[in-house]
Every structure is written in C-alpha cells, then in structure tokens.
C-alpha cells in the first residue's frame, strides 16, 4: 500500500489515538515524536500495551542511533518484563526487544553474553552477534559454522513467511547479503591483507545511507582489530564514524566515540599519511557539525602541511607546492583537493579571510593537486566549487552595485564633481579676494582627493565584479569539459552569466573559449534560448553566439536545427491571418537564422536541412487550412484529394520523427543509438479534426520502424512558450529523480514534445491513451448527456446551469460566494468512478489511484512555482493506463493568470472532482506528503531553478504583457480583430518585457524561498497555505465561470 496515506488519518477528520499517532510518526521517520507517544503508553494498565510501548521505545532509540541508551534501558526492561503475561502477542514483542538489544550489542562492540529476555528461538541479530563474538576471539571455523547456521535459519523464515510483506522479505534478503559479506571478508582477510583503496568520498555521502553500509564498516573494523591490523584502524574508524555522523546531530557523540577509541591506540602514529588525513578529516567534520568550525579549519590546515605535503607558507596561487609524500595508496591528489575545498567552505563561513585569499589559497590549491590533468570527476568537482564560489561573490557584488546605497554614492560623486567644476570656474574668474582664493584652493584640493578616492573605489568594485565574473565563467566551462556530474547546473549558470553580461568583452571571450564540441554538447538543453538571441546584442556577443550555434548545429543537428528553422520562418504569417499584427517579427533575427542554416548546410547537413524544410512546409500548409463547415461535419480532411504537400512526403531517411521525445541531452528517449531512431517514411491521407477555435488537426506519421506516430498540427497558435514550459518540466524531473524520497515514489511531471515551426504553427506529440478530464466529467460535447456527472448523479444541476448561475452572479457583482455554495450543494464530485470503471483489479485500482494523486501533487507544486495558469479541466489530460495527469496549453505562465480580465485567485487547480479521485483522504495523506516532498526538492534546488528560469525569462521571444484585448480573448476564446491595435500592443509588450521579466524572476525566487505575504514559511507550512488557498470556497467563487470551479 501507500504508506503516505497514513498521514491522512491524523491530518484528516478521523479519530486519533496514541497508537495511530506513533504509527504516523514512525512512518514519517519522526523518531522524537514517536518516542514521546510510545513513552506515554509505558504506564498503561494493559501489559500488552506496555510491552508494545517498550518495543516502540527501543525501536526509536535504534533508529536515532542511541545504542548506548538501548543498553542502559535494557537493564530496567528485564525487571519490568517480569509482570508481562505469556501470550503470543507479548512473546512476539519480547522477541523484537531481544533482537534490538543484540543488534545494539554488536554495533557497540559488546561481546559478553547478554541476559536472555526471550529464549524460545534465536533471531538473526542474536545469531549474528554470536558469529562476530567468535570472530573477535579468532575462532574462525566456529564463526563460519555460525554463519551457515544463521543463513539456514533465515532461509527457513523466508520459506515459512510466504505471505509476508515486501518489507519483511527485503529484510531477509538484507540479512543474507550481510552474512555473505562477512563470509567474504573473512576469506579475504585470512588469505591476505586487504589492499583496497580507502574510501575518499566519505565526506560526501548522503544522509540516508542504507543500514548495510554501516554494518559493512563495523565488520571491517572488527576484523582489523581481531587480526591486529592496527595500521588500518584509522581509515576504517573514520569511514564508520563518517557514516554514523551523516545520520544527524544526535549521532555525533557516537561517531566521536568511534574516533576516540582509535586515538587512544598507536594507530595514528603507524598508519599511512593518507589514512591519518582521512581520520583528521572525519574529526574535522564532526567538529564543524558541532559548531566548532574554527577548530575544524585549524585541524585541516595542520593536515595539509603535516600529512599531505603542502608548503607551510602558500604562495599567491595557493597550495601549489606539494612535497613528495610516500603513501601506500594513490589517493593523495583526491585528499588534497577534498581538504582544500573543505577549508575554503568553512573559512568562508567564518569570514576570517577575504574572498580573494580563500579562492587563491584553498580553491586553487584544490586543483593544483591534479597537476597535468584536465578531466575527471574529482577535478570537475573542484572546478564546479570554484565556479560556484566565484559566482556567489559576483552576484553579491552585483547586488551591492544595484543597491540604493551604491546609486546614492554615484550621485554624491557626480555632485562633488559638479561642485569641483564650479569652484575651479570661480577661481579662474579672478574676482575673489586673496583669502577667498586660498580657501577655494584648499577646498578644491580636498575635494579633488575625496573624488579621486571615491572614484577609485567605484572603479575597483566594477573591476572586481568583472574579475569574479570571468573566474565564474572560466571554471563553469572547465567543469563542463572535465565531468558530467554538474552538467545541468554548470551549463545554466554559465549561460546565465553570459547572456546577462552580453555587452562585456570579457564575458564573450570566456564564452568563446567554451565553443569546443565537448562543452557545446552540454549546452544542448539551452539550444532554444541560445538560438532565440541571434540577431540581438553587440557584435562580439553575436560572433560568439554564432560560433556556438554553428558548432552545435554541425555536431548535434537534431538538437538545434528545428529551433533555427522556426526562427528563420519568423515572417511566415499568412496575410489572411486576422492576428497578423500580433506576430511582429525581428527581420535581423530571421535573416541571421537563415544565414546560420545555410552555413550548417554548407558545412555538413545540406540534405538534412532540405528534408526538414520539406516537412516543415507540409506541416505549415496543413496548419493554415481553415476547415469548411462540411469538413467539420465529417470530422476529417482528405489530404490526398486536397493535394497537400504532407501526403507527398516520402522516406526522409535523414530526418527522425520530430515529435519523438528527447531528454535534456538531446537524445531520443527509448533508443540507445541514434542509428536506431526511426525516420519519417510517410503520412496517412486523413487528418482528423479534433475541435477547437484554431482547428488543430491530428495526423499519423509512419516511421521506418513500421509504427504509426500520432501528431497534432496546430495553426494560428504560438507554441514557443509551450516548448519552453516543457523544458522546465524536464528540468524539474531531473531534480526530482535525483532525490531519494522523490525517486522512491516516482514523482515526476508528465511531458510531451513540442516543435514550433513559425510564430503561428507547430507540431506536437499526441499523448496517446489520454483524455481531457472535462470529457469524462462534463461530456465530450459539453452537453452533459454523456458525462459522468449525468450518469452517476442525474438529479444534480448540469454544469451549464452552474456556469450560468455563477456568471450572472459575477456580472451582478454580488452574492458570488452564496451562489457558489448553492452550486456545490447541487453539483457533487464523481471522478472516483473513473478508477472503479477503469481499474477492476483491487491492487491495480489502488496503485493507479496513488499514481494519480502523486501526479497531481507534483504538477501542482511545479505549476505553482512557475505560475502556470488557465488550468481548466480541458487543459488537464488523464492517462487511461497509468492515471498520470498531463498538462497542456501552457500559454499562461509566471502568474500571468492574475492579470486576466477575471484574475485567477488559486495557486493551482484542486477542485472537488480532482480531490474526489484521491479517495477518502483527499488532500491529506498521499497528496500532502508528495506535495511536501516536491516542494522541498524545488526549494533545495532553488539556485539551479533560479538560473534556469532567469535564462528563460529573458528570452527575447518570450511573450510577456497580456493586453486588455488578449486578456479578454483568453477567457472567451475570441480572436483579436484589429491588426493596428494588436500591433500597438505588441510594441508596448516589447517595451515592458524586461521589467516584467525582472518582476517574474523576483517572484519565482520568493516562492522558492518560501515567501508568502511577507512571511518565510517552512515547507510544510508553505504547502499547507497553498492547499488552503486552492480549496478555499472564497477563492473559487470568484474564479471565471469558464474555469468551472465547481468541477
């Protein structure tokens, strides 16, 4: 089942008791809360409740890593357990308690026999403790026999528990894996000493380490102690301490104890320099976690000099002089880099050294450890942290230079210079007395010095800002060349810095250095944004941009040629189009895009470009056709009888099907090799009319693999913003996939491919197996006769009646809340029936309902961050097979919905029918938990998301202002009739675009920091407020009636 749904029991309106509360706390891994609820039950009159509470307390202590407390608690537990009965339930609790105590014993290294609490049968941890006890006493054969006995017992449990849950089955498999590991380690240790390299990335482990990782470290440490391998104790204890400490602050004492045990031996004196450095690094991390950052830095500096061979007095370019250090492991470069990066991080936090010194001494020192290399993951990590550090300083200085205080300082300098000129003019007139002249000269001298000092300060700040900009771009570029670990973050940071400083020569020079194939490949996710800037900016910026686009188009044509083709067709708006004036185009941009296509065609891809033009012309011709009344009546177009170019398209061998979805790297999803990607063979002669004001047509493209690929061709519609939104969804998916909690729930945004062809045409991937939510709830023809509402609640008001009532109330300007309340009483939700109708098998029904709930949660949070509006039920598709929701028609974004004629008042759609599909808990349980996880991931990655959004928002092609006519048309599906008016509005839009982009970026930043109404909210509070706003009747009552807030 879905354990997230448990929280709905407490958050909802169901009865609450301590047992349910403790279950919820444990499910959320809130062990402090669980400990409190279990402790409250220790004084119960019922022995079974007391026993269960004791087990709960021990379970909490175990998960909190407080193993010494378990040992202490055990003493009193033995006395209290004498009053328990001997029922099967209490025997089961005793068994759990015994197992917890034995696990604590072998983790703490306690090898003396323990007083028995439950003797009917031995559990795994009791047997494992016995195996390790024999190992510590060097009784190897007996230990191996014990391992075999425990393994047989586990296998018998697996056979006997065929009806057990997946979690219990996983535990059994983990136990078997642990036994195998112990056996293998014994075999390796008794044959030869381990020569494996130490774990260098121990400080970068995630905080959700699997239990077996700690167990492996314990086994290796105990083996080294047993066999007298003292020289390995420092490294192995550091590895174990790091794993323990990474679980949270409550584990620091235990981690410190593990390190102290080694400190009391000769291990640190006889171990290798690298092992000693690893031990000190682990100790420094614990010091820093406890708040003793200065002590941690001091320890690291001593490690650099004494163990890693750094010069005791670093020069101006950092620790670049490394002494030769003999070590049994070839890990010194990695350790040197890691220690330097840690020293930089902590010194910056302490603010004990200036940023230039930190950068030059520590961060440059980290890369000097890899002298002679320019690629590799660890080197790339160093480059990225250098770029990130420089970028942080650059942004801080930019913010200061944009501040009110800095502006006032410039005004003061200007005023002083004006005053200086007046004084000099007065002195030259010669009308002053000698005393007045002397006073003027003294004042001029003082003022000249003051102005000179202040001007130098301003100029120095501007120069420093450019220097940090150069460093950030340099090392982000080197990151992209050296590794793939930071492709998304580094690429967007690099491009963001470049385009926001396009007039700076140094920025263009640094970007030109990154025009090689290795780096350009990493810029593919930004192909559209880069291409859209052709024909804008200074000449040096344009030269650099064209160099990068040419490189990308030459080596990765399918990732950017469609974008270039759409730009080159920016003037392709039919004269018959009544909105022609709205699609004003930049002639320079069109000309440059055409020239770039010609250059790419001449260099390598002439035939490919030719085939793309043929296909694009076919799509464009079909998109421009306005169906006749007869065509609409029949519901399709016969492309053959109309002699359209699309049916003449045959076997475009170089052209992959354009609507195949690609990942951020430009690779077609589902195909390992480009050679396997199907190309366009032909099109069906029939185009289906799917309805809509702009008459989109559904066509079928036959691929070289013999499959039919359905596409939607749209005309009189600018799809460029839809394409950008899909890119943002892909990036959000990357971030969600990288998070453990999110990945475990498969949280993602469902996406589809959008290919703009011109300002008024494009082709989209048809999302097979989906239906608009409105079709199910309200009927395909919106007449309610074939709707689920009519089938399941025929006595309710129809949706048309609800719309009329709410529309009249809005026009009258009164009683909207009362009328909306009446509508809700007479129009009840029915979407739960979709799951009952479609998924007949119970487990499938539960799985798909859970999937739907998670999908709505993710799309709600992502949609809120980017301000996605116009979410009426026709713009939300539901997958019949998976129950994923798919958002379409993404033209209203970045809170533009708040400026419609009837402003949108909710952050996302969470109406009663959407909640009805989630089951009895509705917005609680799964929805709330998945919303919190999604919001946490987005907020934790706010730096990369801000960079991404910044690049998108300053896209010259992005549509910003919503004029009154466009606002009116958006909510009524009308068309604009006056070309002169809309052309004037387009000019105003271009003028205000930059200011609107700045405001939109600021709002995105505020959302990602949790700002709502001047408050900074926690993730949980943030999600709670958004949910309350989304379901508030006061907000829904004032939504536009066409949005159908009652559905």
JOTA-V453712 format. One record per helix or strand. SS is the DSSP state (@ for helix, = for strand). FROM is the first residue (numbers start at 1). TO is the last residue. If there is no record, write none. Layout:
ss: {SS | SS}
from: {FROM | FROM}
to: {TO | TO}
//
This chain:
ss: {@ | @ | @ | @ | @ | @ | @ | @ | @ | @ | @ | @ | @ | @ | @ | @ | = | = | = | = | @ | @ | @ | @ | @ | @ | @ | @ | @ | @ | @ | @ | @ | @ | @ | = | @ | = | = | = | @ | = | = | = | = | @ | @ | = | = | = | @ | @ | @ | @ | @ | @ | @ | = | = | @ | @ | @ | @ | @ | @ | = | = | @ | @ | @}
from: {3 | 18 | 31 | 47 | 67 | 88 | 124 | 140 | 166 | 200 | 211 | 230 | 249 | 267 | 273 | 293 | 310 | 315 | 318 | 322 | 332 | 355 | 377 | 404 | 434 | 487 | 505 | 517 | 524 | 539 | 557 | 561 | 580 | 587 | 629 | 636 | 645 | 652 | 662 | 668 | 674 | 679 | 686 | 697 | 708 | 720 | 740 | 754 | 761 | 770 | 773 | 788 | 799 | 816 | 832 | 842 | 873 | 876 | 885 | 896 | 912 | 926 | 942 | 964 | 979 | 1011 | 1015 | 1019 | 1033 | 1041}
to: {11 | 27 | 40 | 63 | 83 | 108 | 136 | 160 | 191 | 204 | 226 | 245 | 263 | 270 | 289 | 306 | 310 | 315 | 318 | 322 | 350 | 368 | 401 | 429 | 482 | 499 | 512 | 522 | 531 | 555 | 559 | 568 | 583 | 624 | 634 | 638 | 648 | 656 | 662 | 668 | 676 | 683 | 689 | 703 | 715 | 737 | 744 | 758 | 765 | 772 | 778 | 792 | 812 | 826 | 838 | 865 | 875 | 879 | 887 | 899 | 916 | 940 | 953 | 972 | 1009 | 1012 | 1016 | 1031 | 1036 | 1043}
//
